[in-house]
């Protein structure tokens, strides 16, 4: 890869002058490439060449440390505000990140290429703008896991160690991550310009965002309302997907909600093991604001904050604008519930409808979750072993439960629902409903997620001993979460009860 191989087309820098501060990454004294996503690079049209792996790694380290930026790069720190744990901060911005440029991938899609941990910016406040290797590798692991699970997410293209130490509670190896995103426009971006700027700036930002993320709405008379509806729908679907894999974002501040509908900013995130609706892992979430079962409510709250910035655009008459925005906000719980139920049906192996299906299926899914909670059963493995049960093998599921009567009662109801659906299907002596159902279920119920203890093992090895092998092994396992591979079985095993009782996550800043 040479300096001319990244063809940037930087619309944010070109079209939104005044919405950012130009800023250069700080030099890295001794950059070394520790991770490069070849699959993502190919998707972006960035295919490193050359026969000498060492020379290639050195070139990539030079590029993705920021020591020698590609031609056409326009590094900038984006301005945004945000509600953090419910408290409004009027100026946040990219304190340790830089948008380097935009490129068009092989599918014709515009993508941001950004650095994280590249040094101080005008928005760094009292921070050093740097990052440690552990949190950067966490973003690789969780982002790639989410991508493999089929959940919209930003992705890491590269991680480079900088050759210097950063100081947190102790000295740690510094690193820079290169992140790819559909965009880095956040709810907080709109909040910043609604607070500090003019209606003209908010309008300009809204028009830019619509052109980028909803081009079909360009020129529509009610485009701002329709766009708000679209953002709400994307968030309703996204959070439902999080819920169905046991993911807890951990810090759903408004500056961490992407208008592109991607999961962004992997800080104190975690995956739930034993099913517990109120699960919280973040060390800074003292009151459970961002607990597992609060995520849909917080998404709605964040959307209300976005609506406040868009009111003058939605309608000239403020009471009418409030009425229209409120309708979208009030509809959010039902839209989230719709996406949740569709996902729950798929996880239960239900592909069709029956009479009074919404009521029956909702009760079936909710009672299954209540059963998991009462029995303290592992969330991921319970769903996966239910797929085995659909295929005729009950043993693995029963092994998860200490008491079987409640499970048996629920299985009677589930089988009756499956049978009712099968009876409505076309009769076919050659079609095995049970095996087809089990196969479908294995495509949506992962066998493997980023188990918190395995993630911590990998990050500790990289941070404390410079050993990347555990990270590389875990990453390989996470790329195929729906396939049961005996060689990867240790990554699918739940943590001990003592680990789960004391485990906490941290922002990594």
N, C-alpha and C positions, 0 to 999 in steps of 0.2 A: 504494500500500500504506500503510495507516495503522497506528497502534499496536495496534489491536484486531483486525487481520486474521490474526494467528497464534493459533490456538486450542490452547494448550498443555494437556497432561494429563501431569503430571510424576510418574510412578510411582516413579522412582528416588529423587527427593527425598522423596516422601511415604512410601514403604514401607521405605526403607533408611536411616533416620535413624541417624547414627553411622558411616556408610560414606563420608562425604565431609565437606568443610569448606565452608560457604557463603562465597562470595567474589565480589566485584564486578570487572568489567573496568576497567582503568585508562582514563581519558579520552584520546581522541585529539585533539590540538590542531587538526588541519585535515584531517578525513577526506575522501577522494575515492574514489568507486567506480571500480574499474578492470576488474572482471569481474562479471558476473551471469549465472547459468545459468537462462535463461528456461524451458527444457524441464524441468529438474528442479523449478523453482518451480511450474510447472503441475501436475506430478505430485504435489507436496506440497499442492496447493490454495492456493498463495500466488501470486496473479496480480496483479502491480502494475498499477494503473490510472492514468488521468490523461493529459491531452493535452500536457503540458509535459515533454519528456524531461529537461531540466536540473533541473527541480523534483523529478522522480521520482528521478533519480540522487542528488540531495542527500539525499532522504528515505532511500533505501536505504543511503547512506553513513553516515547518522546511526544507523540501526538496526544495521547489520552491523559498525560500529566498536565498538558497545556504548555509545555516548554517550547513547542513549535507548532502553532496552530495551522490548520489547513488553510489554503487560500480561500477567501470568501467568507471566512468565519467573522461574525460580528458579536463578540462576547458582551453580554449585558446582564445586569441584575434587575430583575423584574420587581416592580413596586406592588405591594398588596398589604391589606390590613387583615384583621381577623378576630373572631371571638374565640378565645382560648379558655376552655372550661367555663364558658358562659360569660366571660369578662372581655369587653371589647378593647383591643389594642389597635389604635388608629394607624400605626405604622409598624409593619413587620418587614416584609420584603425578603429578597434572597440574601440571607445573611452569610451563607456559606455555599451558595450555588450560583452558577452562571449559565444562562442560555447561550450556547455557542453558535447555534444556527439551526436551520430547518432543511430537511431534504425530502425528496419524493421517493418512496420505496417502490419495489417492483410491482406493486399492485396499484400504483398511482395515488397512494395515500400520503398526505403530508405528515411528517413526524418531526418532533423536536429532538435535538441532541443537546444534552445539558451536562454540565459537570456538577458534582457535589463534593464538597471538601477541598475546593480549590483556592481557599484563602479569603482574606477579608474583603468585604464590599462596603459601599456606603450604608448598607442596612445591617451590618454585623453587630451594631450596638457594642456591647462589651465583650463579644465573642472573638475568637481568633479565626473563624471562618474555615477551620480545618476539620478533618474527620479522622477517626481511628479505623484501623482495618476491620475490626470486629463488626461494627454497625454497617459498614459497606458490604461486607460479605453476607451479612444477614439480609440486606436488601436483595442481593443476588438470589439467595436461597428461597426467600419467601416469594419474590416476584416470579421466579421461574416455576415454583410450585403452583402459584395461582394461574399462571399461563397454561401449565400442563393440565390443571383442573378445569380449564375452559372459562375462567373468570377474567373479565377485562382488567388489565393491569399495565402499569408502566413496567419496563424491563431494563435490566442492566446489560450494557454492551461490553463494558470493560471495567476492571479494577486495577489500579496501579499503586504500588507503594511508593511513597515520595522520598524515602531515605532520611526522613527526619521524624522526631518524636512529637506527639501532641500530649498535652498534660490535662488529665481529667482527675480522677481520684488517685491516679498513678501515671507514670509515663507509658505511652502506648505507641506502637508503630503507626505513623500517619499514612493515609491512603486517600486517593481520589477515585470516585465512581463516575462512570459515564452512563447517564440514564436516557432512555428513549421513551418518549411519551407522545400521545396524539396531540397534546398541548399541555402547557403548564398554567392555563387560565383557570383560576379558582373563584369560588364565591368571594373570597377575600380580595381578589383583584377588583371586582365590582365595588366592594365595600370601600376600598381605598379611594377610588375616584368619585364615588358618591359622597364621601366625607370631605375630601380635600379638593376635588376638582369641580368641574362644571357639568351641567346637563349635556352640553355638547360633547364633553369627553366620555361621559357614560354612554351616550348614543353611539359615538365612534367605536367604543369598545364592544358594545352590543352588536353593532353591524359587522364588525370584524369577526366576532365569535360565531355569529350566525352564518356568515359566509364560509367559515372554516368547518363548522361542526353541524350545520343544517342548511346546506346550500339550496335545498328545495324550498326554503322559506324566504329567500332573498326576494324583496319586492312585494311580499304579501302585506296586505293592509294591516293585519293583526299579527305580524311576525313576532313581535316581542312577547306577546301572550303565548303564542304557539311555541315559541322557543322555551319559555318557562315551563310549559307543559311537557315538552320533550325532555328537558333536564330532569324534571320530577320523575318522569317515567323511567329514565335511565337509572336514577338513583333507587327507585323502588325495586327494579329488577336486580341491580347490583347488590344491594343489601340482602335481598332474598338469597342470592347465590352465596354470600358470606355465611348466612345463617345455616345453609344446608351443608357446609363443610366444617362448621364449628369454628369459623374464623372470628377473631376479635381484633378490630383495628387498633383500639387502645387510645387513640387521640384524634377523635373526629371533630377537630376544630374547623371553623369555616375556611381557614386557609389551607386545609387538607382535603377539601372536597373539590374534585376536578369537574369542570363543566363538560369535559369530554366523556364523562361516565366511567373513568378508569379508577381502579384502586391506586392510590398514590401515597407516598410518604410512609414507608414502613419503619416506624419507630418502635414503640413498645407493644408491638403486635404479638399475638400468640394464637395457638390453636387449642381448643378445649379438648380434654380427654373424657373423663366421666361427665355425663350430661348434667350440667348445672346452669339453669337460665341466668342466674345472677353472676356468672363467672367474671372476674376481673383479675388481670395479671399486672397491669401497669402500676409501677411504683408511685406514680404521681396522680393516679385517679383515686384519691382517698374516699370519695363518696359514691363511687360507682356510676358516675355520669355516663361513661362510655362502656358499661357492662354489655355482655353478649346480648341480653334481651332488651337493651335500651337503644340499640343501634338504629332501628327503624324510626323510633321517636326522635332521635337526634338528627337523623337525615331530614325529617320533616321540619324540625326547628331550624336547621341550617337553610333549608329552602325558604322559610319565612324571612330569613335575613337577606337572601338574594332578592326576594320579592320586593323588599323595602327599597332596594336600589333601582328597581325597574318600574316602580309605580308611575313616574311621570311619562314613561314611554308606553306603558300599557294603555293608558287613557288620559286625556287632558283633564278630565273631571276626576279629582282625587277620590271622592267616595265611590265612583264607578270603578276606578282602577283597583281600589281596595277590595271591592266586591268580587271582581273578576279574579284577582290573585288569591283571595281567600277560598274561592271555589276550588282552585287547583290544590291549595294546601290541604283543604278539608277532604279532598278526594284521595290524597296520598295514602292513608292507611288502607283503603280498599284496594288501591292499585298494588301496594306492597303485598297485601294479603292474596291477591290474585296470583302474583308471581310466586309467592311462597307456596300456595296450594298446588300450582302447576309443578313446581319442583318436588313437593312432597309426593304427589301422585307418581311422578317418574321414579322417585326413590322407593316407593312402595310397589313398583311394577305395574302400575295401573295406566294403561294407554288409552282407554276409552271412557265413555260416560255411561252412567246408569240413572234410572229415575231417582230424583232427590240426591244426586251424586255429590253435590257440593257439601251438603250437611253430613252425609255419611262419610265422605272422604276426609273432611276436616276433623270430625270426631275420631276417626280411625288414626289419623296422623298425630293428633294431640294426645290421644290416649297412649299411643306408642311412646311418645316422648315422656309422658308422665311415668310410664313403666320403666323406662331407662333411668329416669331420675330416682325413682323409689329404690331401684335395685343397684344404683351406682354403677351402671354398666358403661363401658367405653362407647362413646358416641359413634366413632368411625367404624369400629369393628362390629358393633351391633347391626348397623345398616348393611355392612358387607356380608355378614353371616345370615341376614335375612334373605339375601340373594341366594345363598346356598340352600336355604330352606325352600325357597321357591323352586329350586331344581331337584328337590327331594332329599336333601341331606340336612336333617335337623340337628345333628350332633354338635357341630361347631357353635350354633346359636345357643343351644341349651347349656353348653359349657360356660357361657358367659354369665348365666343366671344362677344364683344360689337357690332360689325358690321358683318352682315351675308353674304353680297353679295360675297365677296372674298372667304369665306368658301364654299358657295353654288357652285361657279364656280369650285373650286377644287374638291368638292365631286362628281360633275358630271363626271370629268375625272377619279377619283378613282373608282367609280362604273362601269364605262365603262371598265376599266382595269380588275376589278374583274370579270365582266361578260364575257369578252373575255377569261379569264382563265377557268371559269366555263364551257363555251361552248366547250372547248377542252377536258374537263374531260368526262369520260364515263357517258352517260345518265343513270340516276337512279331515279325513282320516289320516292324511299325511302330515298334518300340522301338529306339532307338540307344543301346546300352550305353555306348559310348565317350563320347558327348557328355553323357549323363546323369551318368557318373562324373566327367567334367571339371567339370561344373556343381556337383556335390556338393563336390568338392575345393576349388573356389574359395570356397565358403561357410565353410570351416574353415581354409584356409591364407591368411592375410592377405597382401595386396600391400604394405601399409604398416604400419609400427610406429613408435613414437617413437624414431627414430634418435638416438643420443646426441649426435652433432655438431649436429643440427638443434635439439635441446632446448637445448643449451648456447648456440647462437647466439641463440635466442629469449630466454633468460634473461639473457644478457649485455646484449642490446639494452635490455631493460626495466630492468635494474639500473644500467647505466652511463650510458645516454642517456635513460632514461624513454620509450623508443620501444616501444610495445606492438604495432606492426603485425606484426613477425615472430612474436610469440606468437599473435596472432589468426589469422594465416595457417596456422600449424602446427596450431593447435587445429581449424580448419575441415577440414584434411586428415585429421586423426586420427579424426574423427567417422564416416568411412566407410572403414574399413580394408580391406574386402573388395572394394571397387570400384576398378578401374584407371581413373584419370582423368588424361589427358595433362597437364592443367594443374597437377597435383600431383606430377608425376613426379620433380621434384628432391627431394621429401621421402622418396621411396622408394629413393633411391640410397645405397649404403653409404658410410661414411666412408673416408678414405684410410688406408692401413696405418700411416702415421706418427701419425695421430690416435689410432687404436685402441691403439697400443703405449704411449702415454703417458696415455691418458684415465683419470681417477680421479674418483670421486664423493665427496661430503661430506654429513654429516648436516644441515647447515644450521642448527644450533642456536646 
